[in-house]
Amino acid sequence: MGSAGTGSGFVGNRGEFSSAAGGQRLKRVCGRLVLTVAVSLFLSAFLAACSGFFFSSNSLSSTFINPAGPTIAISDTVQLVVHGMYTDGSQNEIGGGSVSWSSSDPTIATVTSPGGLVTGVAVGTATITSTTTATIPGSGCQTVVSVGPPLQIQQVCHPASTETLTATANVSVTASNVNRAVITTTPASTVFQATATISGAPATLQFYAYADGDASNDVTQAVTWTSSNKSVATISSGLSSGNGLVTSMAAGTTNITASTTTNAGQVINSQTILLTVR
């Protein structure tokens, strides 16, 4: 009886001892887990904040040339300037040293690179292209924390990259300085025209522009074309593939005009043609 009682008490003590030891181990594991998670969360927040600090969200998204469609005489010059549009909506001139220039036909017009100074060589139209290398900021670093054990912290970063942006301007070279411009739907004609008509939509009609009443001074590709009501008809402008092509959209009327800028900075406007889409 006494021996059995002693055995029973020993077992009971061992159970209590085992329970107490297990509880201590559980507390230590839980404590380490809580500490690890706390440290992980702190490091994640800290590193995420640090990684995002060095990156700017504003970057160059597109470029354009001003003036877009200048007209110059042979041996005259015009200065072209590149402007950039940024992702925050702002616009700024881009420094000349960071832009390279080229001419589609140096026998018509040459351009300095860097510089953007165009010189007329012979009568005709040349497309001047600017090339700008833009830096695209990285999106920052993502911190990945593994609780472990052991605690592991990794950063996956997306560095900055570069993108090439181009813009074009059609430069028309004439025999003499442009003092006026006439637009028409009849090729090689400088007869004054006030109205034009297109039947149906969609349909197309080509417009032409001539300088100083001279049919040999074709500035169709150099002028800037405008339609006052694009819901009625649009007109191509500033494209290397061709300009002055009207495309009807719906029945109605719209005013078609053309303008160009001389090397002295003077804006020359054509007469207005009232286009009716039936």
Secondary structure as UniProt FT lines:
FT   HELIX           2..53
FT   STRAND          60..66
FT   STRAND          70..73
FT   TURN            74..75
FT   STRAND          77..79
FT   STRAND          81..86
FT   TURN            87..88
FT   STRAND          91..93
FT   HELIX           96..98
FT   STRAND          99..103
FT   TURN            106..108
FT   STRAND          109..111
FT   TURN            113..115
FT   STRAND          117..120
FT   STRAND          124..136
FT   STRAND          140..146
FT   STRAND          152..158
FT   STRAND          161..174
FT   STRAND          181..184
FT   TURN            187..188
FT   STRAND          195..198
FT   STRAND          204..206
FT   STRAND          208..211
FT   TURN            212..213
FT   TURN            215..216
FT   TURN            220..222
FT   STRAND          224..227
FT   TURN            230..232
FT   STRAND          233..235
FT   TURN            240..241
FT   STRAND          245..248
FT   STRAND          252..261
FT   TURN            263..264
FT   STRAND          267..270
FT   STRAND          273..277
//
